[in-house]
Amino acid sequence: MKSPEFSYFKAQTMADVFSALQTHGDTAQILAGGQSLLAMLNLRMANPKILIDISGLESLKGIQKTGDVVRIGALTTHHEVLSSSLVQTHVPLLAQAVPYVAHLAIRNKGTIGGSLALGDPAAEYPAVALALNATLVIQSASGERRVKATEFFISLYRTAVQAHEVLIAVEFPVATANQRFVFSELARRKGDYAMVGMALAISLEGQTIRDASLAFMAMDDKPILAPHAMKAMVGQPINQQTIAEAQKGLDADLHPAGDLLANAATKKHLSRVLLSRALMQAGATHV
Ligand SMILES: Cc1cc2nc3c(=O)[nH]c(=O)nc-3n(C[C@H](O)[C@H](O)[C@H](O)COP(=O)(O)OP(=O)(O)OC[C@H]3O[C@@H](n4cnc5c(N)ncnc54)[C@H](O)[C@@H]3O)c2cc1C
């Protein structure tokens, strides 16, 4: 299928973007890497009257570490995230997740901001952002606001970004020495969207889990935390009993509907498998 007709505007500055958004309201749509939006247009899942292309805005590109935060500009491509030594060193959960994002050609154009703003429940970055409780930085003509990941993902393809706003960056907390991270997912073919995926961050004190954050993707209409499983881990050593209790917690946390890739029972089973493997891996890397 071909896309519906639309006008196109290439923004040179943020002021251009806000002025165009003000003029066209919710008939406009932001174009970043186009790796989801162009497909959605061709499938007639989107019907904007005008695309506002932000891809030339240098101020939205790049990765910096300031204090205990790594800030990634919205237009930073998946490939740039994957190649970043700052991400490898300071945001290891994100570094583990990026190789799962699509294929090389898509990673060269697709952006982290595009993925987060799209809010696909089966995408990797949203689950990582949730597990690390990242901060999403959103700008409009009237200024900037900062939204925690727990408040950012609202429902299927719906995030806190409003029609007059642009997601400009995401900020991840810098990993500390006592933290362990595991990102893992199961897909039918490498590069496909996952049947289920999981992002785990734990803090250890000696052999004991002091803090745990666990997010799942492709299990609901948005990425979700697993609070019962998280609670079952805290204060416990990493052993088979803790794994079993955490898996039990997943029964209360996860209520997938099933989709074209896997039915609900398969998704629940795979979530238990992923969590068990992740805790064993986190325990094995404990020093
Ligand atoms: C074959 C294929 C396989 C894929 N596999 C995966 C996968 O396994 N995992 C995965 O996570 N993704 C996957 N993707 C999607 C890919 O990661 C996209 O790059 C990403 O979802 C969107 O980024 P983009 O820059 O291309 O955004 P666009 O396609 O340009 O935009 C996506 C949406 O976000 C909005 N938007 C974009 N940037 C902003 C912004 N800064 N502020 C506000 N709104 C904005 C747009 O208006 C649009 O609604 C796949 C895509 C394809 C084509």
The ligand as a Gaussian input file, in Angstrom:
#p B3LYP/6-31G(d) Opt

LIG

0 1
 C       11.727000      -4.190000      10.098000
 C       11.767000      -3.395000      11.379000
 C       12.102000      -4.043000      12.546000
 C       12.132000      -3.330000      13.742000
 N       12.475000      -4.008000      14.875000
 C       12.500000      -3.329000      16.041000
 C       12.846000      -3.997000      17.252000
 O       13.156000      -5.195000      17.275000
 N       12.839000      -3.265000      18.388000
 C       12.510000      -1.930000      18.387000
 O       12.525000      -1.323000      19.461000
 N       12.223000      -1.277000      17.273000
 C       12.194000      -1.940000      16.093000
 N       11.871000      -1.269000      14.962000
 C       11.500000       0.185000      15.047000
 C       12.738000       1.064000      15.022000
 O       13.480000       0.878000      16.211000
 C       12.410000       2.570000      14.900000
 O       13.594000       3.190000      14.566000
 C       11.889000       3.283000      16.109000
 O       10.790000       2.652000      16.674000
 C       11.384000       4.687000      15.763000
 O       12.440000       5.577000      15.632000
 P       12.507000       6.575000      14.422000
 O       13.560000       7.556000      14.735000
 O       12.631000       5.816000      13.165000
 O       11.095000       7.330000      14.559000
 P        9.966000       7.707000      13.456000
 O        9.589000       6.497000      12.686000
 O       10.430000       8.891000      12.675000
 O        8.807000       8.145000      14.432000
 C        8.132000       7.196000      15.246000
 C        7.020000       7.909000      16.037000
 O        7.565000       8.712000      17.065000
 C        7.262000      10.108000      16.854000
 N        8.504000      10.825000      17.163000
 C        9.743000      10.528000      16.680000
 N       10.676000      11.270000      17.303000
 C       10.007000      12.062000      18.164000
 C       10.426000      13.061000      19.101000
 N       11.720000      13.360000      19.273000
 N        9.483000      13.679000      19.842000
 C        8.172000      13.371000      19.683000
 N        7.709000      12.428000      18.830000
 C        8.629000      11.785000      18.079000
 C        6.809000      10.211000      15.411000
 O        5.889000      11.274000      15.221000
 C        6.157000       8.842000      15.200000
 O        4.872000       8.835000      15.738000
 C       11.845000      -1.932000      13.750000
 C       11.512000      -1.277000      12.549000
 C       11.474000      -1.988000      11.377000
 C       11.133000      -1.256000      10.110000

